[in-house]
Amino acid sequence: MFSKTRFLIVDLCLLLVRGVFKGLVDSDSLDCFLDSKFMISNKLRTREIDPLPLTLIDGTVNCYVNQVVSLLIQLPCRSLCMIECYVTTLDSSYELVLDYN
């Protein structure tokens, strides 16, 4: 029997932020997302974009995103990756959602 779970929670490091934080690797996500409270509390620099609808898995739109942040993260395997994340409100269990790529 196969599990229907399509995500993995990992500990990540940001080079601009002290400490380790929780990230969610979601194989169903098409983009990366960063929690707006985390962005504000860590004074991360964003750039404005034209509003984009945030479409949920059921096809509904619950909000629009209008900010993007570029992050250099260190994965548990010690690799560094530059990613771009849309800024939105996330579940309090994690600060970052990574798409499967």
VEXFIBA-108265 format. One record per residue (C-alpha): residue number from 1; x, y, z; residue in three letters. Coordinates in nm, 3 decimals, m for minus. Layout:
N
 banu       x       y       z rogu
  NUM       X       Y       Z  ALA
...
***
This chain:
101
 banu       x       y       z rogu
    1   0.000   0.000   0.000  MET
    2   0.138   0.343  m0.098  PHE
    3   0.112   0.650   0.120  SER
    4  m0.084   0.943  m0.023  LYS
    5   0.156   1.186   0.146  THR
    6   0.324   1.406  m0.111  ARG
    7   0.524   1.634   0.113  PHE
    8   0.828   1.631   0.338  LEU
    9   0.916   1.869   0.621  ILE
   10   1.285   1.960   0.635  VAL
   11   1.507   2.185   0.845  ASP
   12   1.657   2.468   0.638  LEU
   13   1.904   2.751   0.688  CYS
   14   1.892   3.093   0.526  LEU
   15   2.219   3.276   0.494  LEU
   16   2.045   3.604   0.593  LEU
   17   1.862   3.458   0.896  VAL
   18   2.006   3.308   1.213  ARG
   19   1.898   2.962   1.314  GLY
   20   1.715   2.676   1.149  VAL
   21   1.355   2.692   1.035  PHE
   22   1.097   2.447   0.901  LYS
   23   1.035   2.411   0.530  GLY
   24   0.780   2.197   0.354  LEU
   25   0.875   2.027   0.027  VAL
   26   0.542   1.981  m0.151  ASP
   27   0.536   1.770  m0.468  SER
   28   0.195   1.915  m0.561  ASP
   29   0.308   2.278  m0.540  SER
   30   0.398   2.457  m0.862  LEU
   31   0.585   2.741  m0.688  ASP
   32   0.773   2.830  m0.370  CYS
   33   0.607   3.035  m0.094  PHE
   34   0.736   3.222   0.212  LEU
   35   0.526   3.315   0.513  ASP
   36   0.461   3.690   0.533  SER
   37   0.517   3.704   0.912  LYS
   38   0.854   3.529   0.874  PHE
   39   0.950   3.774   0.599  MET
   40   0.858   4.076   0.814  ILE
   41   1.020   3.948   1.136  SER
   42   1.346   3.874   0.951  ASN
   43   1.338   4.200   0.750  LYS
   44   1.379   4.021   0.419  LEU
   45   1.380   4.239   0.109  ARG
   46   1.096   4.181  m0.135  THR
   47   1.005   4.318  m0.472  ARG
   48   0.659   4.405  m0.594  GLU
   49   0.494   4.212  m0.878  ILE
   50   0.159   4.244  m1.051  ASP
   51  m0.103   4.064  m0.837  PRO
   52  m0.127   3.691  m0.912  LEU
   53  m0.416   3.472  m0.794  PRO
   54  m0.316   3.202  m0.546  LEU
   55  m0.507   2.902  m0.676  THR
   56  m0.564   2.619  m0.429  LEU
   57  m0.565   2.249  m0.516  ILE
   58  m0.946   2.252  m0.551  ASP
   59  m0.924   2.533  m0.808  GLY
   60  m1.049   2.812  m0.581  THR
   61  m0.864   3.141  m0.535  VAL
   62  m0.837   3.253  m0.174  ASN
   63  m0.600   3.550  m0.216  CYS
   64  m0.358   3.728  m0.447  TYR
   65   0.018   3.755  m0.407  VAL
   66   0.201   4.074  m0.502  ASN
   67   0.548   4.026  m0.350  GLN
   68   0.841   3.799  m0.432  VAL
   69   1.156   3.739  m0.229  VAL
   70   1.482   3.579  m0.350  SER
   71   1.643   3.353  m0.091  LEU
   72   1.972   3.168  m0.070  LEU
   73   1.893   2.857   0.135  ILE
   74   2.107   2.574   0.261  GLN
   75   1.945   2.232   0.235  LEU
   76   2.011   1.952   0.486  PRO
   77   2.264   1.799   0.242  CYS
   78   2.460   2.132   0.270  ARG
   79   2.382   2.237  m0.091  SER
   80   2.305   2.603  m0.152  LEU
   81   2.007   2.699  m0.368  CYS
   82   1.878   3.037  m0.482  MET
   83   1.500   3.030  m0.491  ILE
   84   1.225   3.282  m0.553  GLU
   85   0.924   3.267  m0.325  CYS
   86   0.585   3.431  m0.341  TYR
   87   0.504   3.595  m0.007  VAL
   88   0.173   3.490   0.152  THR
   89   0.025   3.370   0.481  THR
   90   0.120   3.007   0.549  LEU
   91   0.016   2.751   0.808  ASP
   92   0.204   2.818   1.134  SER
   93   0.378   2.477   1.114  SER
   94   0.633   2.598   0.858  TYR
   95   0.774   2.920   0.716  GLU
   96   0.856   2.808   0.363  LEU
   97   0.697   2.583   0.100  VAL
   98   0.929   2.451  m0.167  LEU
   99   0.800   2.309  m0.492  ASP
  100   0.933   1.968  m0.585  TYR
  101   1.192   2.104  m0.827  ASN
***
